[in-house]
Amino acid sequence: VGGVERGALEIAINATKRGHDILLVCKASRESEVRELLGDFGSGRLAIVPVNVGSHAISLANARLDCGFLQDLAEREGADLIHFFYNWAFPYRKKVPCLLTIHDVIPFTFCEAMGWFRNHFLYRTAIRTACRLNDLVVTVSEFSRQDIAQKAGVPLSKIRVIPNGLRDPAKQNEQVWLGLADRFGLQKGYVLNIGGIHERKNIPRLIRAFSKLTKEGSYEGRLVITGSVSGAPYQAKMKKQCDAAVAEAEMKDRVVFTGFISDQDLDILLRNADVFVYPSLYEGFGIPILEAMKVGTPVVTSNVTAMPEVAGDAGLLVDPTNVRDMARQIGRLLNDIALCKKLVAKGYKRSADYSWSKNCEQYLAIYKELVDERGGPRGCRHRV
């Protein structure tokens, strides 16, 4: 699942543990996947409601119909509040308080996945309308709060910040690790990147920086890039650009694209990497930064958007447009053991501040605030 879906599931689980009733609405086509992820929590106070309406509508009219359905569902089930986790959320006839979580407004800047019309008209109209109609907007970083306010025209007073949580990583498994090392040729070490090949992920520059690093130094490891590389037209375009960068740098045998891999494999790769590099041009948060810190891997990340806010002083910051700077900072971590140990220690401490339990507590406080403003819950406990 992606970051948005992960957040919704974790809030549902943690709220249920605290005695609240949750109706988790999901696409009917993904019901089995959601039930598998929830495990024992998919029953009792946490009820899954599969629906055939789209959670990512392709038109404003469809999005309005979706929200109308959810309003009717909330009324029928006696819910005290609706929490939307997608941007096309237009509660025109609110019968209960409505809360909207927006992780970022990336398509305002990078629209390769949506196209010009959807980005410049539908998406912008949707975000502005959704922010206006919902009672409160929550986002994941102070950067995103400022960005949403500026680009969507939302008063800062209407936007709150609740940072993402962090899942518990898979433990080291030697059998799995040896399989991954053999599969991807990682016996001499590797620098790791997570996140796929979206335009904003800045992979061509990372490839050029890695080439510079290896040709000017003595590092013999590989560059490993995880995430899907196919399935959408923009991914095919970006893969061609990445392949061209690999060919130009003559690094065909040193750069590995893993494609999609499981959470366990991802965690094992993170645990065993020499350095984790996240040179994105734009992120509303940047969970992989904290995931690397949590397993003790030193981090290099960008000095723009939300990434400095997330990394703090526990990672090295670079200008993501400066290939030479990127290569130099990766090289520092590969060659300076004392610096690595210092950053790893800070990373452990920083990542410990982020949990889904803490995230849920902050959301529940907002739920209570919004429901109390409407006269309190309908029953003896909140139903969301």
C-alpha positions as CSV (number, residue, x, y, z in Angstrom):
1,V,0.0,0.0,0.0
2,G,1.0,3.6,-0.4
3,G,1.6,6.2,2.2
4,V,-1.9,7.5,2.2
5,E,-3.5,4.1,2.5
6,R,-1.0,3.1,5.2
7,G,-2.0,6.2,7.2
8,A,-5.7,5.4,7.0
9,L,-5.2,1.8,8.1
10,E,-2.9,2.6,11.0
11,I,-5.3,5.3,12.3
12,A,-8.2,2.8,12.0
13,I,-6.3,0.1,13.9
14,N,-5.0,2.4,16.7
15,A,-8.4,4.1,17.1
16,T,-10.1,0.7,17.5
17,K,-7.6,-0.3,20.1
18,R,-8.6,2.8,22.1
19,G,-12.3,1.8,22.1
20,H,-13.6,3.8,19.1
21,D,-15.9,2.4,16.4
22,I,-14.4,2.7,12.9
23,L,-16.1,2.2,9.5
24,L,-13.3,1.8,7.0
25,V,-14.6,2.5,3.5
26,C,-12.5,1.1,0.7
27,K,-12.8,0.1,-3.0
28,A,-14.6,-3.2,-3.4
29,S,-11.7,-4.3,-5.7
30,R,-9.3,-3.9,-2.8
31,E,-11.4,-5.4,0.0
32,S,-9.4,-8.6,0.2
33,E,-6.1,-6.7,0.3
34,V,-7.4,-4.5,3.1
35,R,-8.6,-7.4,5.1
36,E,-5.3,-9.2,4.8
37,L,-3.4,-6.1,6.0
38,L,-5.8,-5.6,8.9
39,G,-5.6,-9.2,10.1
40,D,-7.5,-9.7,13.4
41,F,-8.5,-6.0,13.4
42,G,-10.9,-6.4,10.5
43,S,-13.8,-7.2,12.8
44,G,-15.5,-6.0,15.9
45,R,-15.2,-2.3,16.3
46,L,-13.5,-1.9,13.0
47,A,-15.9,-2.7,10.2
48,I,-14.8,-2.7,6.5
49,V,-17.3,-1.2,4.1
50,P,-16.4,-2.1,0.5
51,V,-18.0,0.2,-2.1
52,N,-17.9,0.4,-5.9
53,V,-17.6,4.2,-6.1
54,G,-14.1,5.4,-6.9
55,S,-11.8,6.8,-4.3
56,H,-9.9,8.7,-6.9
57,A,-12.6,10.1,-9.1
58,I,-11.8,11.2,-12.7
59,S,-14.3,14.0,-12.6
60,L,-15.6,16.6,-10.2
61,A,-19.1,15.3,-10.7
62,N,-18.2,11.7,-9.8
63,A,-16.3,13.0,-6.7
64,R,-19.4,14.8,-5.6
65,L,-21.5,11.7,-6.0
66,D,-19.0,9.7,-4.0
67,C,-19.1,12.1,-1.1
68,G,-22.9,12.1,-1.2
69,F,-22.8,8.3,-0.8
70,L,-20.5,8.7,2.2
71,Q,-22.7,11.3,3.8
72,D,-25.7,8.9,3.5
73,L,-23.6,6.1,4.9
74,A,-22.5,8.2,7.9
75,E,-26.1,9.2,8.6
76,R,-27.3,5.6,8.3
77,E,-24.6,4.1,10.5
78,G,-24.7,6.9,13.1
79,A,-21.2,8.1,12.5
80,D,-20.0,11.1,14.4
81,L,-17.4,12.3,11.8
82,I,-16.1,11.5,8.3
83,H,-12.4,11.5,7.8
84,F,-11.4,11.8,4.1
85,F,-7.9,10.5,3.0
86,Y,-8.2,11.5,-0.6
87,N,-8.2,14.9,-2.2
88,W,-11.4,14.7,-4.2
89,A,-13.6,15.0,-1.1
90,F,-16.5,17.4,-1.5
91,P,-19.0,17.1,1.4
92,Y,-21.6,19.5,0.0
93,R,-24.4,18.5,2.4
94,K,-22.6,17.9,5.6
95,K,-24.6,16.2,8.3
96,V,-21.5,15.4,10.5
97,P,-18.1,17.1,10.8
98,C,-15.7,16.4,7.9
99,L,-11.9,16.2,8.2
100,L,-9.6,16.1,5.2
101,T,-6.0,14.8,5.2
102,I,-3.8,16.0,2.4
103,H,-0.2,14.8,2.4
104,D,1.0,17.2,-0.2
105,V,0.1,19.1,-3.4
106,I,2.7,17.6,-5.6
107,P,0.6,17.7,-8.9
108,F,0.7,21.6,-8.6
109,T,4.4,21.3,-9.4
110,F,4.9,17.8,-10.9
111,C,2.0,16.6,-13.0
112,E,3.5,13.8,-15.1
113,A,1.1,11.2,-13.7
114,M,-2.0,13.3,-14.4
115,G,-1.5,15.3,-17.6
116,W,-2.0,19.0,-18.1
117,F,-5.8,19.2,-18.1
118,R,-6.3,17.1,-14.9
119,N,-3.5,19.0,-13.2
120,H,-4.2,22.6,-14.2
121,F,-8.0,22.4,-14.0
122,L,-9.5,19.4,-12.3
123,Y,-6.9,18.8,-9.6
124,R,-6.5,22.5,-8.7
125,T,-10.2,23.0,-8.6
126,A,-10.7,19.8,-6.6
127,I,-8.1,20.7,-3.9
128,R,-9.4,24.2,-3.4
129,T,-13.0,23.0,-3.3
130,A,-12.2,20.2,-0.9
131,C,-10.3,22.5,1.5
132,R,-13.2,24.9,1.5
133,L,-15.9,22.4,2.2
134,N,-14.2,20.3,4.9
135,D,-14.3,21.6,8.4
136,L,-10.5,21.2,8.9
137,V,-7.5,20.1,6.9
138,V,-4.6,18.1,8.3
139,T,-1.3,17.6,6.6
140,V,2.0,15.9,7.5
141,S,4.6,18.6,7.7
142,E,5.0,22.3,8.3
143,F,6.3,22.6,4.7
144,S,3.1,21.0,3.3
145,R,1.0,23.3,5.5
146,Q,2.6,26.4,4.0
147,D,2.5,24.9,0.5
148,I,-1.2,24.0,0.7
149,A,-2.1,27.4,2.1
150,Q,-0.2,29.2,-0.7
151,K,-1.2,27.0,-3.7
152,A,-4.8,26.2,-2.6
153,G,-5.6,29.5,-1.0
154,V,-6.5,28.0,2.3
155,P,-6.1,30.1,5.6
156,L,-3.2,28.7,7.7
157,S,-5.6,28.7,10.6
158,K,-7.6,25.9,8.9
159,I,-4.6,23.6,8.4
160,R,-3.1,21.5,11.2
161,V,0.1,19.4,11.1
162,I,0.2,15.8,12.3
163,P,3.4,14.0,11.2
164,N,3.2,10.5,9.7
165,G,3.9,7.5,11.9
166,L,6.5,4.8,11.3
167,R,5.9,1.1,11.0
168,D,8.1,-1.5,12.8
169,P,10.6,-2.8,10.3
170,A,11.2,-6.4,9.6
171,K,14.0,-7.9,11.6
172,Q,17.2,-9.0,10.0
173,N,16.9,-12.4,8.2
174,E,20.1,-13.8,6.9
175,Q,18.4,-16.2,4.5
176,V,16.4,-13.4,3.0
177,W,19.4,-11.1,2.9
178,L,21.6,-13.7,1.2
179,G,18.9,-14.3,-1.4
180,L,18.7,-10.5,-2.1
181,A,22.4,-10.1,-2.3
182,D,22.7,-13.0,-4.8
183,R,19.7,-11.8,-6.8
184,F,21.0,-8.2,-7.2
185,G,24.8,-8.8,-6.9
186,L,25.3,-6.8,-3.7
187,Q,28.4,-8.7,-2.3
188,K,30.6,-5.6,-2.5
189,G,28.1,-3.2,-0.9
190,Y,25.6,-0.8,-2.2
191,V,24.0,2.7,-2.0
192,L,20.2,2.5,-1.8
193,N,17.4,4.7,-3.1
194,I,13.7,4.0,-2.4
195,G,10.7,5.5,-4.1
196,G,10.5,4.6,-7.8
197,I,11.3,6.7,-10.9
198,H,8.8,9.6,-10.7
199,E,10.2,12.8,-12.2
200,R,10.5,14.4,-8.8
201,K,12.6,11.5,-7.5
202,N,15.6,12.9,-9.4
203,I,17.0,9.5,-10.4
204,P,19.0,10.6,-13.5
205,R,21.1,13.0,-11.3
206,L,21.5,10.4,-8.7
207,I,22.9,8.0,-11.3
208,R,25.3,10.7,-12.6
209,A,26.4,11.5,-9.0
210,F,27.1,7.8,-8.3
211,S,29.1,7.6,-11.5
212,K,31.2,10.5,-10.4
213,L,31.7,9.0,-7.0
214,T,32.9,5.6,-8.3
215,K,35.1,7.1,-11.0
216,E,36.8,9.5,-8.7
217,G,37.0,7.2,-5.7
218,S,37.5,3.5,-4.8
219,Y,33.9,2.4,-4.0
220,E,33.2,-0.9,-5.7
221,G,29.5,-1.3,-4.6
222,R,26.3,-0.8,-6.6
223,L,23.5,1.7,-6.8
224,V,20.2,0.0,-6.0
225,I,17.0,1.8,-7.0
226,T,13.8,0.2,-5.7
227,G,10.2,0.8,-6.8
228,S,8.0,0.2,-9.8
229,V,9.4,1.2,-13.2
230,S,6.4,0.3,-15.4
231,G,2.7,0.4,-15.6
232,A,2.1,4.0,-16.4
233,P,3.1,6.2,-19.5
234,Y,5.1,8.6,-17.3
235,Q,7.1,5.7,-15.8
236,A,8.0,4.4,-19.3
237,K,9.2,7.9,-20.2
238,M,11.3,8.2,-16.9
239,K,12.7,4.7,-17.4
240,K,14.1,5.8,-20.8
241,Q,15.7,8.8,-19.1
242,C,17.2,6.7,-16.4
243,D,18.5,4.1,-18.9
244,A,20.0,7.0,-20.9
245,A,21.8,8.3,-17.8
246,V,23.1,4.8,-17.0
247,A,24.4,4.4,-20.6
248,E,26.0,7.9,-20.7
249,A,27.7,7.1,-17.4
250,E,28.8,3.6,-18.6
251,M,27.3,2.1,-15.4
252,K,25.2,-0.7,-16.7
253,D,26.8,-3.2,-14.4
254,R,26.7,-1.0,-11.4
255,V,23.1,0.3,-11.3
256,V,20.3,-2.0,-10.3
257,F,16.5,-1.4,-10.7
258,T,14.8,-3.9,-8.5
259,G,11.2,-3.1,-9.5
260,F,8.5,-3.5,-6.9
261,I,9.6,-5.4,-3.8
262,S,7.9,-6.4,-0.6
263,D,8.1,-4.5,2.7
264,Q,10.3,-7.3,4.2
265,D,12.7,-7.2,1.3
266,L,12.8,-3.4,1.5
267,D,13.6,-3.4,5.2
268,I,16.4,-6.0,4.7
269,L,17.9,-3.9,1.9
270,L,17.7,-0.8,4.1
271,R,19.4,-2.6,7.0
272,N,22.3,-3.7,4.9
273,A,22.9,-0.7,2.8
274,D,26.1,1.3,3.1
275,V,24.2,4.6,2.6
276,F,20.6,5.6,1.9
277,V,20.2,8.4,-0.6
278,Y,16.9,10.3,-1.1
279,P,17.6,13.2,-3.5
280,S,14.0,14.1,-4.3
281,L,13.1,17.4,-5.7
282,Y,9.8,17.5,-3.8
283,E,8.3,15.6,-0.8
284,G,5.5,16.5,1.5
285,F,7.1,14.3,4.2
286,G,9.6,11.6,3.3
287,I,8.9,8.5,5.3
288,P,11.9,6.5,3.8
289,I,14.3,8.9,5.5
290,L,13.0,7.8,8.9
291,E,12.7,4.2,7.8
292,A,16.5,4.2,7.1
293,M,17.3,5.9,10.4
294,K,15.2,3.4,12.3
295,V,17.3,0.5,11.1
296,G,20.6,2.3,11.5
297,T,21.6,3.3,8.0
298,P,23.2,6.8,7.4
299,V,21.1,9.1,5.3
300,V,21.8,11.7,2.5
301,T,18.8,13.7,1.5
302,S,17.7,16.9,-0.2
303,N,17.8,20.3,1.4
304,V,14.4,21.3,-0.1
305,T,10.7,21.1,0.7
306,A,9.9,18.8,3.7
307,M,13.1,16.7,3.8
308,P,15.2,19.0,6.0
309,E,12.2,19.1,8.4
310,V,12.1,15.3,8.6
311,A,15.8,14.6,8.7
312,G,16.7,17.3,11.1
313,D,20.4,17.1,12.1
314,A,20.4,13.3,11.7
315,G,21.2,13.2,8.0
316,L,23.5,15.0,5.5
317,L,21.6,17.6,3.3
318,V,22.5,18.2,-0.3
319,D,21.4,20.4,-3.2
320,P,19.4,17.9,-5.3
321,T,20.3,19.7,-8.5
322,N,24.0,19.7,-7.8
323,V,25.5,16.3,-8.9
324,R,29.0,17.2,-7.6
325,D,27.6,18.0,-4.1
326,M,25.5,14.8,-4.1
327,A,28.6,12.7,-5.0
328,R,30.7,14.4,-2.3
329,Q,28.2,13.9,0.5
330,I,27.6,10.2,-0.4
331,G,31.4,9.8,-0.4
332,R,31.8,11.4,3.0
333,L,29.5,8.7,4.5
334,L,31.2,5.9,2.7
335,N,34.6,7.0,4.0
336,D,34.0,8.6,7.4
337,I,33.2,5.9,10.0
338,A,33.0,8.4,12.8
339,L,30.5,10.6,11.0
340,C,28.4,7.6,10.1
341,K,28.3,6.5,13.8
342,K,27.3,10.0,14.9
343,L,24.5,10.3,12.3
344,V,23.2,6.8,13.0
345,A,22.9,7.5,16.7
346,K,21.0,10.7,16.0
347,G,18.9,8.8,13.5
348,Y,17.8,6.2,16.0
349,K,16.8,9.0,18.4
350,R,15.0,11.0,15.7
351,S,13.0,8.1,14.3
352,A,11.8,7.1,17.8
353,D,9.8,10.4,17.8
354,Y,7.5,9.1,15.1
355,S,4.9,6.4,15.7
356,W,1.4,5.6,14.4
357,S,0.3,5.5,18.0
358,K,1.3,9.1,18.5
359,N,-0.2,10.0,15.2
360,C,-3.5,8.5,16.2
361,E,-3.6,10.3,19.5
362,Q,-3.3,13.6,17.7
363,Y,-6.0,12.7,15.3
364,L,-8.4,11.5,18.1
365,A,-7.9,14.9,19.8
366,I,-9.0,16.6,16.5
367,Y,-12.0,14.2,16.2
368,K,-13.1,15.1,19.7
369,E,-12.7,18.8,19.0
370,L,-14.8,18.7,15.8
371,V,-17.5,16.4,17.3
372,D,-17.8,18.5,20.5
373,E,-18.3,21.6,18.4
374,R,-21.4,19.9,16.9
375,G,-22.7,18.9,20.3
376,G,-20.8,15.7,21.2
377,P,-21.0,12.1,20.0
378,R,-24.3,10.5,19.1
379,G,-23.6,7.5,21.4
380,C,-21.5,6.6,24.4
381,R,-18.3,6.5,22.3
382,H,-17.1,8.0,19.0
383,R,-18.0,6.3,15.8
384,V,-16.0,7.5,12.7
